[in-house]
Amino acid sequence: MTIAYLNGQYLPLSEAKISPMDRGFLFGDGVYEVIPSYQGKTVAAQYHLDRLRHSLEGIQLCIALSDEDLSGILQLLIERNGGGDLGIYLQITRGVAEKRQHAFPEHISPTLFAYTFPINAPSDGATETATCFTTVTRTDGRWDRCHIKSTALLGNVLHMMEAINDGAEEVLLFNESNLLTEAAACNVFIVKDGQIYTPELDHQKLPGVTRRLCLELLEEHTDWRVHVGPVTREAVMSAQEVWLSSSTKELAPVIAIDGKPVGDGKPGRYWSQAQRLFHLYRFDKR
């Protein structure tokens, strides 16, 4: 039985009830984080809480809880759900209003909800056991504030369903200038001519925690040349390797784009080494 947290209470997930007048339900007026934990230890929890604060600022929502308070909630949720390999979903909405109106209501309390769910054990970078992804490409049709981790994910959901309907697992998104933004639920890295590339952050991309960790680990533990800047569709389609990055996937190899193999259609050696770094150092940054 999954134990959830809702506004100060720990209770079975099936018993957690939220008013239909909650602005998160009515407007998607809220933000969220997904924080991985392995055998009771969170990965980069402070980075996730930092991003949560930026998202809250982005929607002009203040909460009374400190990062220490939130960390305590996360840890207790892990313990009450038996530890193991768990993802923690944490959502904060503006709360329950008396009436439905677009303008922010005054004097309402935010709704804080969290629960855990099982996630796969982390990869050690072995190519033989890698979970690989196939992708399709689309023009990015989401809103212009993707740097906010908003609960309003309909644009991402519709793009993801385009991939699934085409028999793939993810979608690579490009803006009107044919520059890579991200995937529906991941940031993206490519390897071309032995060098690593990932798009620079702006309003079109979520500042992924795993992306941030990857860049830190590559800088500290490799001599690879890593470029953060514009990545063209041409560069993606001719890349030797493409990786997806997210908190629950860490780094995941893409083996096909639009039905064509990436490289030799197998996880590459750069991905293997980068994921191995995650396996060794994922708990250093917390």
FENBEL-V272485 format. One line per field, one symbol per residue. ss: DSSP state (~ for helix, > for strand, _ for the rest). A space follows every 10 residues. Layout:
ss=???
This chain:
ss=__>>>>__>> >>~~~_____ _>~~~~~__> >>>>>>>>__ >>__~~~~~~ ~~~~~~~~__ ______~~~~ ~~~~~~~~~~ ____>>>>>> >>>__>____ __________ >>>>>>>>__ ______~~~_ __>>>>>>>_ _________> ___~~~~~~~ ~~~~~____> >>>>____>> >>>___>>>> >>__>>>>__ ________~~ ~~~~~~~~~~ ~____>>>__ _>~~~~~___ >>>>>>___> >>>>>>>__> >_______~~ ~~~~~~~~~~ ~_____
